[in-house]
Amino acid sequence: MQFTDLKAQYAALKGEIDTRIQRVLDHGQYIMGPEVQELEQVLAAYTGARHCVTVASGTEALLVSLMALGVGPGDEVITSPFTFAATAEVVVLLGAKPVFVDIEPDTCNINASLVEAHITPRTRAIMPVSLYGQCADMAALNAIAARHGLPVVEDAAQSFGALYRGRRSTHLSTIGCTSFFPSKPLGCYGDGGALFTDDDALAQAAREIRVHGQSARYRHTRVGVGGRMDTLQCAVVLAKWGRFEWELQRRAALGERYTQAIANSARLQRAGVRPVTIRPERRSVFGQYTVFAPQRQVLQEALQAQGIPTAIHYPIPMHRQLAYALECCPDCCPVADEAARTVLSLPMSADLSQADQDRVIAALEQACA
Ligand SMILES: *Cc1c(COP(=O)(O)O)cnc(C)c1O
């Protein structure tokens, strides 16, 4: 069993993917070829955002977004400590300081009610993470940001396709950033990412920053990066696009099935296994299907023995990482600390079969006996 089954996905899409790749090889425009703009138009239309700017990775999307917003030395960016390192990394790379605000115990997303107390005159942005494919409390975060005149950058690397009050993740705030890393809900066959915004000036800045700050060829009006997404990777995403809605439905169905199975199992209930909560008015894409499991190590080893892969997202929160602890107090985020001790992600992808999912659930129940 695969944790994320990309081989089955390729088998289902081989015709489209091979054709799309061959077309790029034939026209030879490997950088900024026609597929780049085609993908940007498709994704902008899907999310409802005025602009989609593809970039080299999800990390690059976050970096370019903060650069477009002018985040720099001495600035502070409020974010979640319970995330992949890239979220905090880009802040530090720009000379700014990540200010970690603790998470909600049931969703593992940033706790919006704690954010305002962390705003200082140096705060330049709020950067929530839509963890495991579910958006954070964006309405509350946007309201706080508006009161303080701050932009909100959504790290939607795990949540492309998710809904929040009927709107798409990446189109919920000033800028939304996503990743096309192969195992994300919408993946390419290498690195890729995109940022989304309704703001014309920010979109223009991002387009310039991704090509070394050029406003025209060899006119460098600002400092940028080499941050383009290459044509072949855009072609792969385009080839997968026709199946994406079906994949989201499969993910939703499998997520619901996991949740029901856990709720219906007296053994799992007794062992304290419970899924991450999905709030009303939000539709998760289950970038990960994650449960809280007090006996995590026992379960993980029992599943491993049956050939069932699991993962921990994440074992060490950012405020405990050597590179990111900074001046942050070590005990500032106790809820994130607790989550790091108990979260366990189960196999999840659109091509996970119900039979394999049943094996996962049976193995979990056995381990809790
Ligand atoms: C994957 C991920 C990123 C980074 O995306 P890459 O495309 O790998 O650079 C950033 N933030 C979160 C929350 C992620 O899961």
The ligand as a Gaussian input file, in Angstrom:
#p B3LYP/6-31G(d) Opt

LIG

0 1
 C        4.515000      21.394000       0.972000
 C        4.375000      22.605000       1.776000
 C        5.084000      23.789000       1.495000
 C        6.184000      23.856000       0.485000
 O        5.832000      23.502000      -0.805000
 P        7.000000      23.056000      -1.815000
 O        6.305000      23.027000      -3.141000
 O        7.491000      21.723000      -1.384000
 O        8.066000      24.081000      -1.770000
 C        4.823000      24.909000       2.266000
 N        3.927000      24.886000       3.259000
 C        3.230000      23.782000       3.575000
 C        2.236000      23.833000       4.670000
 C        3.445000      22.596000       2.843000
 O        2.763000      21.492000       3.175000

